[in-house]
Amino acid sequence: MPIGTLTLGLSALTCTGLLAELGRRRRRAQRARQPGQRLRRPTTATTARLEGQLRVANAVLTVTALRTALHQLTEHCHRTNRPLPDLEMIRIAPAGATLYFATDEPDAPAPFAAADARTWTLASTRRSDSEDPAPCRHVGAQIEDPVDPYPALVALGVTEGAMVLVNLEAAGTLRIVGTARESEQILHAMTVELGTSELCRSVQLDIAGCPPEIVDPLESGRARLTEPAAGHRWIEARQRDIGALFDQAGHPGMLHARAAHVLDDTWAPAVLIDAAPSVGAVSASQTETRPAVPMAPYRGACLITTRPGTGEAAGEWTLCEDRSSWRLDPPGIEIEPQRLELTHAARLADLVDVVIEDGPVLPAPPPVRPGGADTDDDDAASDNPSQPGTASSASLDLDALTSVPVTTGPHSGQSILEAEPANEERSVNDGPDDGVLRDSATGPRILLLGPVEIIGAIDDAPAGRRRRATELIAYLALRPGASQHQLDEALWPGVRVSRGTRNPLVSRARAWLGNAPDGQPYVAMLGEGQEYRLHPEVSCDWHDFCALARRGLAAGIGGADDLEAALNLVRGRPFLGVNPAAYGWAEPDAQDMISAIVNVAHALAEAALDLGDHRRARWAAARGITAEPIAEVLYRDAIRAAHAAGDDQDAAKLLESLRRGIGELDPDDDIDEQTFAMTIDTITRTANASAT
C-alpha cells in the first residue's frame, strides 16, 4: 500500500503503531503464558482480516529509518554546538521525505540534502517487495544513547500522494474545526497514533472526552484519562514550570537544550487531547476551559482540541473543514485527514485484546490429498468464496499434550518420559539429526520455524518474485485446500483480486517448485474441488515438529530423543524476518508455533532435570528461548539447570539476560514472583561461593 494513502481511514504511522502495540501485547502474553495455555486466535474473520489490512499499510521501515536520521541530526547539532532547526512539518512519499522549517536552514548535514533555504530532503531506499519507502539511504552508525529531536511528530493525513506529519511542539495548539462527527473522528485517529507510535514514545499523553474504544488500543502506561479542566491545569503548569527552568538556567529554549544534551527532564512533551463534549452530554467539568496561558511552541506542552476557539490565541494551528476538503494553516495546504470511526475503533480494540486461554496447541499436520489435474488453466477455477479449505487450525489434535501433564512443578516431567541421561560427551549446542521425518518426503521442503525458506526449489526466479511465491507456498503448507477467495484474502487483504493478478503468481510458484518424480507439479493443478494444494512430497518443518513432539510425548521411556529432534528443527522465531507488510495471515499460526515450542522445550527440560541431565535441560531451554526470547518459564528451567551443574555465575547471567529482555519490552516491568524467588536463591548461592 503506498505510504501516501489511508487504510481504514488511518495513516500508515497509525497502522504501524497499532501493529507494534499488538506485537507487544502478544509478547507479554507469551511471557506470562503457562504450559497448557495458548493465545486465543482471532474470534471472527473480520478481526483476522483487520490485522492483514493493517500489515499491508505497515510503515515500520519508514519509522525506524526516519528516527535514525533524526537521531543523526541531533548528534550533528550537539557536535557542532548549534540548536536544532525549527521543524514544522514532514512529508513522506515513495521518493523519500521532505522536511519543512520555520526559519532558514541552508546547511543540511548528512543524510539530508538542502532543497532550498527552508526545505531538506531525505532520499528513500525501497525494497522491491515493499511500498514502505524507508527513507534514509546513508544514515551513519547507530548512536548509543540517541535523542529524539522532535518527539511529538504525528500524521494528520495525506496530500498529493504523501503522508503529512506535523510537529506538535512547533504548533503549540492544533485546533480541529469542522462538523462534530468529522472533527471527532480526526481527533480519535490522532489519539491512537500518539498512544502507539514509536515517533511519540516519550510523549506524556492526557486524554479528556474520548470514549473507551479509543483508549483501549493504546500502549499501557503511555496515556491517562483526565477531566478537561484538570488536563488544562496540567499543561498550563507544565509550560510555566519548563519556562521557569529555562530562565533560571539562562538557556534559550527546548531546541537548544536537546541539542546541548542539557535539562533532559524537560524534553518529554506533555500533550492534552481535549474532545469537545457531544451534544446533550455536557457536564460542568466539560465546559470551555481554555488555559489562561496559550500553548507556546517548544515550551513542553501541546494541545489538540475540537473545542471552538475564541479568536484570541495567536499562533495556533488549525485544521479547518472547507466544504468537502480540509485545510491546514499556517502551512496552508489542503489535506485528507486520517479518521477513526467508533465502529472501526471497537474492532481495533478487539484485535489488540490478547487473551490467554486453556489448551496447549499442537496441531496435527494438515491432511494432504493429491489435487486433481482436470484442468491446466487456473482461470477455469471459480471465485466462489464458500469453498472449504482452511485446515491448519480447524482440526486440532490435542490428545498428545492434553493427555500428558505439562506443568511448572519441579517434578512434573516424570510423567512425561523417563529417558536415560544423555551422553555426557554431547555438546549442549548439539541436537539430533533434524531429518528424522524428512526421508519420507523427496520434494521441496518448507521451513517456517525461523526465517522462511524453501529448500529444493529451482533457483532461477528473481529475488522479488521468490519472496511473493514463498509466501504463497507457505500459506498452502498451512492451509491445504484453500479456495481462491481464501487465497486472495490472505495474500491481498482488503483488495479485490483479479485472475490477472492471482494466476501469474500461482504459475510462477508452480514453475519455481517444479515437478515431482511422478510428473505432477509440486503446486498442484486445480481439480474439481477448486482447491489449492501442494503435492504430498512437499514437506514442512512445522508438520515434522508436531509429529516428533506428539510421538515423543506419547512414548514415555525413550521419548526424549524425539522431543529433542523436534526442538532441533527450531531455528528462531517462526516467520522470522519476513516483510512486515506481508504474512499477516500467519501471525496466529506463529503464536501457536511459539506456544508449542515453549511447551515442548519446558517438558524436555523438566524431564531432563528430574533425571539429572542438566546438559540436555539447558539445551532444551536455550532452543525454546530462540523462539520466544523472554519465555520466563524457560529461563527458570535454564537457571535450575545451571544450579544443578554448579554454575551459579551462569544462573546470575541468565537472570540478568531475562531482566534486560523484559526491560526492553516493558521498562517498568520486572520478573515475576516465582523467578524472583530463584533470584534470591541465586544471589545467596553466589555470595556463599564468593565467601568460600
N, C-alpha and C positions, 0 to 999 in steps of 0.2 A: 504494500500500500504506500503510495507516495507520501512523503512526510508533510506535504502541504495540503493534505486533505483531512477531514474529520471522520472518525469512526464511531458509530453510535452517538454522534454529536460531540465526541470528545477529541481533544488534541492528542497527538502521538505521545506527548510527555505525560498526559494523564493516564493513558493506556499503559505506558511503561511503568508509571508509579504504582498502579493497581496490580500489575503483574509482579512487581517487586514485593509488594506487601503480601500477595498471595503466596509467593515463594517463602517469605519469612515465616508466615503462619504455618506452612507445611513443614518447614524445618523444625520449628518449635514443637509441633505435634509429633514429628518423628523422634525428636529427642525425648519427649515425655512418654511416648507410647511404650507400653509394656508388651513383652511377648504374649501372644494370644489376643492382640488387638491390631487394628488396621485403621487407616484413614478412610473415612466414608467417601465413596465416589460421588460425582455429581448426581443430585437426586432427580433431575429432569434433563431431557435432551436439550432444552433451551439453555440451561445453565452450562452444559458442556459446550454448546456452540458459542456461547458468550466468551469463554476463555479462548477459543480458537480465533474469534474475531479480534480480541484484544491483542493476541500474539501477532497477527498479521500487521498490526499497526505499531508493534514494539520498536521503540527507538533507543534501546539501551546502548547501542554503539554510539549514537549521537550524544547521549547524555554523558557517557564516560569520556569520549574524546573532547567534548566541549569543556567539561570540568577540568580535564588535564591541561588544555590550552589556557584556560583562565588561571589555573594554578601557576603556569609558567609566566603569565603576565604579572601576577603578584610578586613572584620571585624576582623578576626583572626590575620591577619598581623598587623592591627592597634593596637590591644590589646597587642600583643607580641613584638611590636616595631621592626618588620622585614620588608624588602621590599617584594613586590610581586614577585613571581617566574617569570622567563623569559619564558613565554609560546610561543611556536612556532605553535602548531597545535593541533586540537582535532579531533578524530574520534568518530562518534556516530553510534552505531549499535543497533540491538534489545536487546542485552545483557546489554547495557549501554554505557557510554562514556569513552574514554581513552585520557588523556592529555599528551602531549609530551613537555619537557622543554629543553632549550638550555644548562642549567647547572645542576649540581647535586642538587636535591631537595628531600632528603630521608625522611624528616619529613612531612607527609601528614596529615593535620588536617581533622577532620570530616566535611562533609560526604565523603571525599575522602579516598582512600587507596593506599599506595605505592606499585606498582608492581615491580619497580626497582628504581635505583637512579634518573633516569630522566623520569619516567613514573608513572602517577597516574591513578587510575580507579575510576569510579563513577557508582555504580550499578543502574540498572533500576528497575522501578516498573511499570509493564504493566497491563493496564486494559484488561479484557478478550475480549472486543469488539473493540479494537483499535490496529493498528500497530504502533502508536506513542509510543515509549518506555518510555518517561517521566523519564529520569534519575534523581537520587536524592531521594533515599528512606528515608534518615534520616536527611533531612535538618531541621535546627532549626527554632526558632521563626522568624517571619518576622521582618526585620530591618527597623526602622522608616525612615531613610534617607540613603538608600543604595548607594554605589559607585560601578559603573561598572569598574572592574579592567582592562578589555580588550574590549574597546568599538568599535573595528574595526575587529570583527570576521566575516568572510564571507565564505560561502561554495564555494569551487572550483568545486566540483563534487563528484563522488563516486568511491570507490575502495573496492573490496573484501567484498561486502555487507555492507559497512559502508559509511556514509556521511563524507566528509573531510572538516573541517573548518580550514582556515589559519588565523593567527593573522597578519594583515597587518602592524601593528606597529613594529613587530619583523622583518619583511622583509624590511621595508622602501620603496623599489621599487619592484613591481611584473611586469615582462615583459612577455607578451604572444607572443611566437614566433612560427608561423606556416603559413599556407596558409591564404591569406587575408580574405576569406569568413569565415573560421572556427574561426580564431582569433577574428574577429569582433563579431561573434555570442556569443563567450565566454565572451567577454567584455560587451556585451549588457546584458547578464544574470546577471553578477555580478553587473552591474549598477542598475538594477531593485531591486536586493536584498538589496544593500546598501541604496537605497532610500525608502525601505518599512520595513525592518527587525527591530524587537524590539532589537536585539542584537547590532544594529548600530544606535540607535536612536539619540545619541549625535554627530554623525559624521557630519562635515561640508563638504558637497559634492559639488564640482565644476565639470562640465561636458563639455568637449570640443570634438566636432566632432561626437556626436551621433544624430541620426535623431529624429524627434518629437515623433514617435511611441514608442521610448524607454523612453522618458521623461514624456509623458502624464500619465502613471500609477503611478508615484512616488508621495509620500505624499507631500502635499503642504507645502512649506517652508523649505523642507529638502535639496533641490538641487537648483543650479542656473547654467545657461548656461554661458559659457565664451569662449573666443578665446584661443587657445593653449598657445600663448606667455604670455598672461595675467595670465592664470592659473599657468604657471610655475613660473612667478614672485611672485605670491601669496604664493605658497607652499615654495619657497626658503626663502621668507621674514618671513614666519611663523616659519620655522625651525630655522632661525637665531635669531629671537626675543625670542623664547622659550629657546634656548640655553643660551642666554644672561641673561634671568631671573633666570635660574638655577645657572649660575655662580655667579650672584650678591647675590643670597640667600645662596650660599655655599651648594647647595643641589646636591646630586649625580645624580638625574635624575627622569624620569617620574614614574618608578616603586616604587621609594621611596616616591615621592610626593603623589601619590594616596593612598598608604598605611598609610602615616602620616596625610592624610587629609589636606594638605597644597598646596598652589599655585593652587587652584582649577580652576582658569581661564585658566590654560594651559591643562587641562585634555582632552578636546574635540579634537580629531584628525581631521586634515584637509586632505581630500582625493581628489586628482585630477584624474579624468577619462580622459585619453588623447588617443583618437582614431586616428590611422593613417588615413590620407585622402584617399578617394577612388581614383583609377586610373582615371586621366583625370579631377579630381576635386580639384587640388592643387592650393591654393592661397598663396599669400605672407605670410599671417598670419598662415598658416598651415605647414610651413617648419619646419625642425628639430629645436626644442627649448629645448633641454635637459638642465636642470639647471646646472649652474656652480658648485654648491654645491650638491653632491649626497645626496639622501634622506637617512639619518642615522636612525637606529632603535630608536624608542621611543623619537623622537625629535619633535613630534607634527604635522608631515606632512607625507603623504604617496602618492605614485604614482602608478597607474595601467595604463599600456600603451601597445599598439600594435605596436608602432614605433620600428624599429630596433635599437639595442644598438650599441655603438661604441667599446665595449670591454674594456673600461677604468674603468667602475664603478665596484668596488669591493664590494662584499657582497650582491648584489641584488639577488632576487629570480627570477627564470624563469620557465615558463610553456611552454615546448617545444614539438612540434609535431615531432614524430619519426615514419615515415611510417604511420601505422594505429593506433598508440597509442600516448598518451601524457605522458610526464614525468615532475614531479615537483621536482626541485632542489633548495636548498640543501637537503631537506629531502630525495630525491632520491627514490620517489615512482611513480609507474605508476597509472594513474588516468583517469577516464572517465569524462571529464569536462561537466559542465552544459552549455547549449547553448540556445539562444533565436533567432529564425528566425524572420525576419521582418513581415512575414505574421501572425505568432502567436502573435507578439507584437501588431499588429493592432487590432487583436481580443481581446487581453487583454485590450487595451486602450478603446475599445467599451464597454467591460464588466464593467469597473470601471467608465465609464461616466454616472453618476447617474443624470437622468433628472426628473425634476418636471413638471407634465403636468396637465391640467384641467381635472376634472371629479372625483368626490368623489366615492370611491369604497365601495359598499355594495352588494356583490354577493348574489344572491338568493341561498338558499340551493340547491345543485345539485339534479336533479331528481333521485330518486332511484327506479329502476324497478327490481322486483324479477328475479334473474338469473335462467336460465333453469337448469335442473338436468338431462340432456340427457346422461351424462357420469360420471362415478365415478373416472376417471383417467385423471389427468392433462396432462399426456403425449399425450393424444389424441388431444390436442389443437394445432393449427397451430402457427408457428412463424411469420406469415405474419405481417410485421410492418405497413401495410396500414389500419389495422382495426381502426375504430374510437373509441374515448374513453375518451379524456380529457374534463371534463365538468366543472371543477372548475372555470375557468376564461373565457371559450369560450362563456358562456351565462350569461351576467351580467344584472341584473335588477336594474337599477339606478333610476327608477322613484321616489322611495320614497325619495331619497335625492335630486335629481335634481329638483323636484317639490316644494321643501321646502327651503326657504332661509337659508343658514348656513354661516354666515359671521362673521366678527370680530367686527362689530359695537356694541356700547353699548346697543342698543335696538333691535338688530336683532332677539332675541329669542322670541319676542311677536308673530311673525307669525308662530312659531313652535307649541307652546302649551300654554295654559293658565291654568295650574294646580293650584289647591288650595295650599296654603303654607303647607309644610309638618308638621306633628305633632311635636311640639317643644320638646316632651319627647324623640324623636328618637335620638340615638347617631349618630354622623356623620360617624362612622365606621360601622353602621348597614346598611343593604340593604334588599330589599325584598327577599323572598324565591327564590333561584335560580332554583326552579323546576317548573317554570311556564309552560314550554312546555314538561317537562320530563314525565308527566303522560301518554302521548300518545304513549310512547315507553317503552317496558318492557325488552328489551335486554341490552347487554353491552353498556356502554357509553364511548365515546372517548373525552378526554379533551385535547385541544390544546392551550387554552388561558392562558398559563402559562407552568409549567412543563408538559410534555406529559405523560398522564396516561390513562390506560384502566380500567374502573370500571365495575365489574360484570363478569370478565372472570374467568375461572377455574384456581386457583392459585397454580398449581403444576409444572409449567415449570421452568427450571433453569434460573437464572437471566440473563445470557448472551443471551440465546435464547429468553427470553422475550423482550429484547431490540430490537433485529432484527425483531421479529414478531410485536412488537409495531409499528415500522417504516412502515412495510408493511400495517398494518391495518390503520394507519393514512393516508398513501398515498391513499388507496382505499376510505377512507372517503371523500377526496378532489378530487379524480379522479375516480369517478364511471364509470365503463365500460372500464377501461384501458385494452389495449391489452398486450400480453406477451412482445412485443418489447418495449412498453412504460414502463412497469414494470421493465424490465431489464435495460433500460437507466436510470431510476430513482434510483434504488437501487444498481446497479453495473455500474456506469458511466464509459464509455470507455473500458469496459470489455466484451468479448464475453461470454455469459452465456449459460451453457448447462442445459438441463432439470434436470440433476442430481444435480444441484445447486439450481435452482428455485423451482422445485416442492416440495422438502422436506421442504423448508421454508414455502411455502403456506400450506402444510399439517400440519405443526406444529402450524401455526397461526390458522388454522381451528379447530384443536383439542383443542387449548388453549381457544378459544372463546366458543366452544361447539355448541349446537343446540338450536334453538328456540322452543317454545311450539308446533309449527306445524310440528316439526320433521326435518325441513330444517336447515342446518348448517348456522351459522351467517356469515361465509365466504363462499359465495355461490359457488356451483359447477359450472364449466364452462358449458355453454349451447351452442346452435347452433351459437350464435354470437361470441363465443370465447372471452368473456369479463369477467374480474374480477370485482366482485361486492360484497358489503356487504348486508346482509338481511335488509329489511326495518325497522325491530325492533331495529337495532343498531342506537343509537343517537349520536350527536356530539354537544359540547357546541358552536362551531363556527356557525353551522347552526341555533341553537336556538338564538344566539346573533343577527344574521341577521334578523330572523323573528320578534323578540321582537323589535329591533330598527326600522324596517320598520313599524310595527304596531304602535309604539309609535310616530314616526314622522308623520304618516298619521292621527293619532287620533285627533290631536288638543287638545281640552279640555280633560283632564284626561290621556293624553299620557305620562305624566312624570313617572308614575309608571312602564310602560313598558320599558322606557329608563333606568330607574334605575335598573330594573331587568336584562336588557341586560348587563349593566356595572358590575353588581354583579357577572356575570359569569367570569369576568376577574380576574385572579389570579397572573398575572405578564406578562412579555413579552411573546408573543406567541412562543412556542417551546423553552422555557427557559431551559437551562442546558443540551440540547441534546449533544451527542457525536459530537465534531467539525468535525470529518471525515464523518459524516452521515448527512442525511436530507438536502443535497444540493438542491434537488428538491423543498424543502419547503420554501426557503428564499423569493421568490417573493410573496408567499401566506402570509408569516409572515409580510412582509411590507404592503400588502393590509389590513391585520388584524389590524396592528398598526394604519394605517391611519383611518380606520373605527372607531376604539375605541376612538381615539383622537377626531374625528369629533363628535361622539355621546356624549362624555363627555363634549365637548365645548358647544354643543347645549343645553344639560340639564343645565349646569352651567349658561349659559347666560339667559336661560328662568327663572331659579330659582332666579337669581339676579334681574331680571326685576319684579318678583313677590314678592321680599322682603324675599326670603327664603335663607339666606346666609348659613345655615347649609347644605342644600341639594347641594348648589353650591360648597361648599368646599369638600363635599364628592365626587361629580362627578369629580371635577378636580383631587383630590387625586387618584381616581380609574384610571383615564386615565393616570396619571403620572406613575403608576405601569407598564404600557405597554411601555411608552416612557419617561424615566426619565428627559429628557431635552426638552419636548414639551413646548416651550415658551408661546404659546397661552394659555395653561392650567395654567401655573404659573401666567399669568396675571389674569385669572379668579379667581384663588385662592387668589391673592393679593386683588382684588376687593372685594371678599367675606370677607377677614379679615378686610378690611377697613369698610365694611358695618356692621360688628359685633363690630366695635370699637376696634379691636385688632391690633393696629399698630405695636406692637412688633412682632407679628406673621408675619405680612406683611414683616417686615425687615428680619426676619429669612428665609422667603421664597425666598426673593431676594438673600440672601447670599447662600442659597442652590442651586439656579439656577446658580449663578456665579461660584460656586465650580464645578458643573457638566459640565458647558461649558469649564472651565479651564482644567478639566481632559481630555476632548476630544480635545480641541484646546487651548493650553496655551496662545496663542497670541490673542485670540478672546474674545469678551465680549457680553453682552446683546444687543439687537437691539434697535433702536431709540424709538419705542413705549414703550418698557419695561423701557428704560432709563427715559422717561418722568414720568413713575409711580415711579421710584426710587426717583426722585426729590420730588414728592408729599409725598412719604413715609418718607423721611428724614425731610421734613418740618413739617409733622404731628407729628412725633416722637419728634422733637425738641420743638414744641409748647406744647406737652403733658408734657415734662420734665420741661418746664418753669413754668407750672401751678402747 
